[in-house]
């Protein structure tokens, strides 16, 4: 069972503006390593429903056509165990998705596919079906990388935000000593360690400087419409 927490209200304007934004038109179907499906798991070490989702994410992360990102949220930290990977910025990102979709609450373990829809991250069948359903295909916007610069090409779009994501590719076993998962050791893979806004893209070719890489981390660039809108393009850059 997914665990939910409601915090505040949304506005109809925020939801409508995000829903109206466009992602890729129909293109060549089927993600590949150069155009991966982005799956974002929102979970917490303090949530007893989350361990199955951690295992699902581990399995999906083995696929070259999947960019699997593990976001630890903060809103279960008060239940007796503080998640050492959690960050308010990741909680905010999950709320951005909720607002865009007209949801009045957030939940764990929730998995967002290509910014287009949410499923229970602990249900492998639901996750696999969502990956097929919300596949962006291989057509459309291209992301280039040269040295410390990222290039976003031209595309018919109202514009988007360009994000840099740092994540740890290792599987890290974390012993939980309190809270709902007390006594368990939970494997964490592709934990997000940084989320940086590189800038805005307005549909025309643009370049963005990359900050210095974090030791041991892998990185990816996401181009995302609106706040909590669909992911238009994604690329691993290390």
C-alpha positions in Angstrom: 0.0 0.0 0.0 1.3 3.4 -0.9 1.6 5.9 2.0 0.3 9.4 1.4 0.6 12.8 3.0 -1.4 15.9 2.2 0.2 19.2 2.7 -1.7 22.3 1.4 -3.8 23.0 -1.6 -3.1 23.4 -5.3 -4.4 26.0 -7.7 -6.4 25.2 -10.8 -4.2 27.6 -12.8 -1.0 25.7 -11.9 -2.5 22.4 -12.9 -4.0 23.7 -16.1 -0.8 25.4 -17.3 1.3 22.3 -16.7 -1.2 20.0 -18.4 -1.4 22.2 -21.4 2.4 22.1 -22.1 3.5 19.8 -24.9 6.0 17.0 -24.9 7.3 15.1 -28.0 4.9 14.6 -30.9 4.7 11.0 -32.1 8.1 9.9 -33.2 10.0 6.6 -33.6 8.7 4.4 -30.9 10.9 2.7 -28.3 13.4 4.3 -26.0 17.1 3.5 -26.3 20.3 4.3 -24.4 20.5 7.7 -26.2 16.8 8.5 -25.5 16.1 6.8 -22.2 12.8 6.7 -20.4 13.2 8.7 -17.2 11.7 7.0 -14.1 11.8 8.9 -10.8 11.1 7.0 -7.6 10.0 9.1 -4.6 10.6 7.1 -1.4 11.9 7.3 2.2 13.9 5.0 4.5 11.2 5.8 7.1 8.3 4.4 4.9 7.5 0.7 5.5 5.9 0.5 2.0 9.1 1.5 0.2 11.5 -1.5 0.3 9.7 -3.3 -2.6 10.1 -0.2 -4.7 13.8 0.0 -4.0 14.1 -3.5 -5.4 12.0 -2.6 -8.5 14.2 0.4 -9.2 17.3 -1.7 -8.9 16.0 -4.1 -11.5 14.9 -1.3 -13.9 18.3 0.5 -13.5 20.0 -2.5 -15.2 18.2 -1.5 -18.5 20.2 0.7 -20.9 17.0 2.3 -22.1 16.0 3.4 -18.6 17.4 6.3 -16.6 16.3 5.3 -13.1 16.6 8.1 -10.5 16.0 7.6 -6.8 14.7 10.7 -4.9 14.6 10.5 -1.1 11.9 12.7 0.4 11.8 14.4 3.8 8.2 14.1 5.0 8.6 10.8 6.8 11.7 11.9 8.7 9.7 12.8 11.8 8.6 9.2 12.3 11.7 8.0 14.2 14.3 7.7 11.4 15.8 10.5 9.3 16.7 9.5 5.8 20.3 10.6 5.2 19.7 11.0 1.5 16.6 13.1 1.8 16.5 16.7 0.6 13.7 19.3 0.7 14.3 20.0 -3.0 13.3 16.5 -3.9 10.1 16.8 -1.8 9.4 20.0 -3.7 9.9 18.3 -7.0 7.4 15.6 -6.1 4.9 18.3 -5.0 5.5 20.0 -8.4 4.3 16.8 -10.1 1.3 16.5 -7.8 0.3 20.1 -8.5 0.6 19.7 -12.2 -1.6 16.6 -12.2 -4.2 18.1 -9.9 -3.4 15.8 -7.0 -3.8 17.2 -3.4 -1.3 14.9 -1.8 2.0 13.1 -2.3 2.8 9.5 -1.6 5.5 7.0 -1.2 6.6 4.9 -3.0 5.5 6.8 -6.0 7.2 6.5 -9.4 6.9 9.1 -12.1 7.5 8.1 -15.7 8.8 10.7 -18.1 7.0 13.4 -16.1 3.8 12.1 -17.6 2.2 9.9 -15.0 2.5 8.3 -11.6 2.3 4.6 -10.5 3.0 2.6 -7.4 6.8 2.2 -7.4 6.5 -1.1 -5.6 4.5 -2.9 -8.3 6.8 -4.1 -11.0 4.0 -4.9 -13.4 2.5 -1.4 -13.1 6.0 0.1 -13.6 6.7 -1.9 -16.7 3.3 -1.0 -18.2 3.8 2.7 -17.4 7.2 2.7 -19.1 5.6 1.4 -22.3 2.6 3.7 -22.0 4.5 6.9 -21.4 7.5 6.3 -23.7 8.6 9.5 -25.5 10.1 7.6 -28.5 13.3 8.5 -30.2 12.2 11.5 -32.2 12.3 15.2 -31.3 14.7 17.3 -29.3 18.4 16.3 -29.1 20.8 17.1 -26.3 24.5 17.4 -27.1 27.6 17.5 -24.8 31.0 18.9 -25.5 33.5 19.4 -22.7 31.8 21.4 -20.0 28.9 22.6 -22.2 25.5 21.1 -22.9 23.7 22.0 -26.2 20.0 21.9 -26.5 18.8 21.9 -30.1 15.8 23.6 -31.8 12.3 22.2 -31.4 8.7 23.4 -31.7 8.1 24.1 -28.0 6.8 26.7 -25.6 10.0 26.3 -23.7 11.3 24.2 -20.8 13.7 24.0 -17.9 17.1 22.3 -18.2 18.1 20.3 -15.2 21.3 18.6 -14.2 20.9 15.5 -12.0 23.8 14.0 -10.1 23.3 10.4 -8.9 25.3 7.7 -7.2 25.4 4.6 -9.5 26.4 2.2 -6.7 24.1 0.0 -4.6 24.5 1.2 -1.1 23.2 -1.0 1.7 21.7 1.2 4.6 21.0 -0.4 8.0 17.9 1.1 9.5 18.0 1.3 13.2 14.7 3.0 14.1 11.3 3.8 12.7 9.0 1.7 10.6 11.9 -0.2 8.9 13.9 -0.8 12.1 16.2 -3.8 11.8 16.1 -4.0 8.0 19.0 -3.2 5.7 17.8 -1.5 2.5 19.7 -1.4 -0.8 19.7 2.0 -2.4 20.8 2.5 -6.1 21.0 5.6 -8.2 20.4 7.8 -5.2 20.1 11.5 -6.4 22.7 13.6 -4.8 22.2 16.9 -6.6 19.5 18.6 -8.7 20.7 21.8 -10.4 18.7 24.1 -12.6 21.0 25.0 -15.6 18.6 27.5 -17.1 15.6 28.0 -19.3 15.3 26.8 -22.9 12.9 28.7 -25.2 12.7 26.3 -28.2 15.8 27.7 -30.0 19.4 26.2 -29.9 21.0 27.1 -26.6 24.1 26.2 -24.6 24.5 25.8 -20.9 27.7 25.5 -18.8 28.0 22.4 -16.6 29.3 22.8 -13.0 32.3 20.6 -12.0 31.4 17.0 -11.7 31.1 15.4 -8.2 33.6 12.6 -7.6 32.1 9.2 -8.1 28.8 10.5 -9.3 27.1 10.0 -12.7 25.1 12.8 -14.3 22.2 13.3 -16.7 20.5 16.3 -18.3 16.7 16.6 -18.3 14.7 19.0 -20.4 11.3 19.4 -18.7 8.2 21.5 -19.7 6.9 23.7 -16.9 6.9 22.9 -13.3 6.2 19.2 -12.9 5.4 18.9 -16.6 6.5 16.2 -19.1 10.1 15.5 -19.7 10.8 16.5 -23.3 14.3 15.0 -23.6 16.9 13.3 -21.4 20.5 12.2 -21.8 23.2 10.6 -19.6 26.3 12.7 -19.8 28.6 10.6 -17.7 
